[in-house]
Amino acid sequence: MKPTQILPETYLRCYTLDSRQHKIAQGMLILAGFVGFLLCWQAIKFVSPASMNGLKLGRDPFHLSIFFATIIIMIVLHESVHGLVLWGFTKKFPPLGINFTGSVYVNASGWYLPRLHMMIMSLSPFLLLSVIGITSLCFTSGEFFRMTLWAVLLNAVGSINDLAVAGWLFFQPNTALIENSGQALTIYRASDEQSIRAGTKEKMRVFLERYLAKLP
């Protein structure tokens, strides 16, 4: 299957995952991101205690401005990777959006992406920027090393939503189509999908969907 802007007639909308509505689920992801940050911090401390000095930030305006600039650059790069991957699939670069919390996102509304394409788009910033960042740490020092290390750490923690989306899509049928507005994820499945024999993966999907439906 290929990305399309026309939903096939045999496909039905199943449900929409909206971060603005599923507040408990979103809160759980934020908590998971915080726990992930602590785990990454401890992992760095265990593997390379000397690198902990690289995470120490100066409190003067110069170092703080560099730190905030690093965050902005990391966010731009993260969303740009999303956009470039989607452009590679659709030949159209998606518009960027920003919500009331200041979060930037790629808006792919109007495109129905196959499950695999959507998983690739979700995981690409985490995988690509992590590899580039960790490789760069081997050849940098001083302030650039410090900011690169922070960028790698914050990108990994900030990818928690992308990882959750990829995990959710893993349990979807191979034929599923997904529309992603950046803030909401709508799942479409073939009308005859229910006739397929349910295995362990399908049973887990049903369990997760029923559990999510009970959350506010």
Wavefront OBJ file of the C-alpha trace (Angstrom):
o trace
v 0.000 0.000 0.000
v 1.031 3.592 -0.627
v 0.062 6.869 1.069
v -3.127 8.247 -0.433
v -5.351 11.295 -0.107
v -8.437 9.276 -1.023
v -9.701 6.839 1.593
v -10.659 3.505 -0.048
v -14.388 2.796 0.032
v -13.856 -0.435 1.957
v -12.218 1.396 4.879
v -14.044 2.588 7.986
v -12.977 5.032 10.667
v -12.353 3.165 13.917
v -11.427 5.891 16.412
v -9.247 8.949 16.990
v -6.489 9.314 19.563
v -6.437 12.986 20.539
v -3.913 14.303 23.036
v -6.330 17.107 23.932
v -9.064 14.641 24.917
v -7.193 11.645 26.338
v -5.718 13.693 29.177
v -4.956 10.782 31.497
v -3.156 8.893 28.735
v -1.206 12.042 27.860
v -0.366 12.533 31.530
v 0.933 8.969 31.691
v 3.174 9.676 28.696
v 4.529 12.823 30.350
v 5.273 10.783 33.467
v 6.945 8.124 31.314
v 9.052 10.856 29.707
v 10.135 12.115 33.136
v 11.036 8.576 34.242
v 12.889 8.086 30.957
v 14.871 11.269 31.620
v 15.901 9.988 35.058
v 16.858 6.596 33.628
v 18.935 8.193 30.874
v 20.599 10.435 33.451
v 21.510 7.432 35.609
v 22.684 5.469 32.553
v 25.055 8.285 31.563
v 26.278 8.512 35.160
v 26.948 4.754 35.228
v 28.518 4.364 31.764
v 30.531 7.583 31.693
v 30.753 9.471 35.004
v 33.042 12.028 33.354
v 30.203 12.989 30.984
v 28.157 14.231 33.931
v 30.355 17.309 33.974
v 29.221 17.901 30.430
v 25.611 18.122 31.599
v 26.313 20.858 34.115
v 24.940 24.181 32.933
v 26.292 27.564 33.795
v 23.794 29.983 35.303
v 25.051 33.041 33.485
v 22.900 34.498 30.651
v 25.354 33.346 27.965
v 25.191 29.647 28.852
v 21.448 29.735 29.477
v 20.825 31.371 26.086
v 22.927 28.670 24.393
v 20.946 25.990 26.236
v 17.581 27.410 25.132
v 18.898 27.827 21.577
v 19.888 24.148 21.662
v 16.350 23.179 22.673
v 14.861 25.215 19.813
v 17.299 23.751 17.278
v 16.576 20.230 18.540
v 12.809 20.757 18.186
v 13.216 22.158 14.667
v 15.443 19.248 13.635
v 13.076 16.717 15.199
v 10.028 18.023 13.346
v 12.038 18.543 10.153
v 12.924 14.854 10.111
v 9.221 14.033 10.445
v 8.503 16.382 7.556
v 11.294 15.079 5.340
v 10.234 11.463 5.826
v 6.640 12.369 4.993
v 7.849 14.330 1.966
v 9.756 11.240 0.852
v 6.537 9.224 0.999
v 4.089 11.791 -0.405
v 6.340 14.194 -2.413
v 4.708 17.042 -0.494
v 6.245 18.731 2.543
v 3.630 18.982 5.318
v 2.834 22.260 7.096
v 4.055 22.843 10.627
v 1.669 23.728 13.442
v 1.983 24.957 17.012
v -0.495 24.343 19.826
v -1.390 26.412 22.874
v 1.429 24.863 24.924
v 4.004 25.997 22.376
v 4.659 22.491 21.027
v 5.531 22.329 17.341
v 4.183 19.484 15.227
v 3.915 18.275 11.635
v 0.377 18.337 10.261
v -0.227 15.467 7.846
v -4.017 15.894 7.715
v -5.532 14.734 4.467
v -3.045 11.916 3.992
v -3.869 8.300 4.809
v -0.601 6.568 5.595
v -0.113 2.800 5.703
v 0.849 1.444 9.100
v 4.501 0.814 8.183
v 4.965 4.277 6.673
v 3.510 5.876 9.791
v 5.768 3.837 12.069
v 8.825 4.894 10.060
v 7.789 8.543 10.242
v 7.238 8.264 14.011
v 10.553 6.585 14.807
v 12.837 8.440 12.366
v 13.653 11.525 14.532
v 14.476 9.410 17.572
v 16.667 6.948 15.675
v 18.340 9.316 13.206
v 19.078 12.206 15.569
v 20.244 9.828 18.313
v 22.743 8.185 15.957
v 23.988 11.535 14.615
v 24.190 13.052 18.091
v 25.978 10.129 19.746
v 28.432 9.949 16.825
v 29.083 13.695 17.126
v 29.939 13.290 20.812
v 32.976 11.254 19.801
v 34.444 14.209 17.913
v 33.438 17.223 19.989
v 34.493 18.852 23.228
v 33.779 21.827 25.418
v 30.532 23.747 25.018
v 29.568 21.950 21.805
v 29.929 18.586 23.551
v 27.719 19.811 26.402
v 24.956 21.077 24.146
v 25.104 18.017 21.880
v 24.782 15.754 24.912
v 21.770 17.735 26.133
v 20.249 17.666 22.640
v 20.581 13.866 22.438
v 19.072 13.459 25.905
v 16.175 15.867 25.340
v 15.421 14.458 21.879
v 15.209 10.942 23.320
v 12.905 12.031 26.141
v 10.877 14.278 23.826
v 10.278 11.318 21.513
v 8.076 9.562 24.082
v 4.910 10.385 22.127
v 6.472 9.132 18.887
v 7.530 5.896 20.582
v 4.039 5.468 22.030
v 2.502 5.991 18.575
v 4.872 3.440 17.039
v 4.048 0.973 19.811
v 0.321 1.500 19.288
v 0.664 1.024 15.534
v 2.597 -2.193 16.059
v -0.626 -3.853 17.196
v -2.660 -2.512 14.270
v -3.390 -4.694 11.231
v -0.885 -4.440 8.384
v -3.651 -3.051 6.183
v -4.579 -0.195 8.545
v -4.431 3.405 7.325
v -3.613 6.313 9.613
v -4.301 10.029 9.362
v -2.077 12.167 11.573
v -2.811 15.834 12.229
v 0.082 16.144 14.666
v -2.262 16.380 17.644
v -4.646 13.552 16.768
v -4.211 10.130 15.225
v -7.155 8.570 13.385
v -7.163 4.847 12.654
v -8.955 3.422 9.606
v -9.352 -0.294 8.982
v -10.814 -2.386 6.189
v -14.455 -3.283 6.766
v -13.686 -6.999 6.450
v -10.859 -6.867 9.019
v -13.051 -8.448 11.699
v -13.267 -11.638 9.639
v -9.558 -12.267 10.160
v -8.795 -14.808 12.859
v -7.686 -13.093 16.061
v -4.224 -14.036 17.307
v -2.213 -12.841 20.298
v -1.366 -9.545 18.640
v -5.005 -8.850 17.764
v -6.181 -9.765 21.281
v -3.635 -7.366 22.763
v -4.856 -4.638 20.403
v -8.467 -5.181 21.473
v -7.436 -5.068 25.136
v -5.531 -1.794 24.700
v -8.352 -0.198 22.738
v -10.940 -1.165 25.339
v -8.696 0.114 28.137
v -8.122 3.435 26.390
v -11.850 3.833 25.755
v -12.438 3.790 29.515
v -9.991 6.626 30.160
v -11.298 10.216 30.258
l 1 2 3 4 5 6 7 8 9 10 11 12 13 14 15 16 17 18 19 20 21 22 23 24 25 26 27 28 29 30 31 32 33 34 35 36 37 38 39 40 41 42 43 44 45 46 47 48 49 50 51 52 53 54 55 56 57 58 59 60 61 62 63 64 65 66 67 68 69 70 71 72 73 74 75 76 77 78 79 80 81 82 83 84 85 86 87 88 89 90 91 92 93 94 95 96 97 98 99 100 101 102 103 104 105 106 107 108 109 110 111 112 113 114 115 116 117 118 119 120 121 122 123 124 125 126 127 128 129 130 131 132 133 134 135 136 137 138 139 140 141 142 143 144 145 146 147 148 149 150 151 152 153 154 155 156 157 158 159 160 161 162 163 164 165 166 167 168 169 170 171 172 173 174 175 176 177 178 179 180 181 182 183 184 185 186 187 188 189 190 191 192 193 194 195 196 197 198 199 200 201 202 203 204 205 206 207 208 209 210 211 212 213 214 215 216
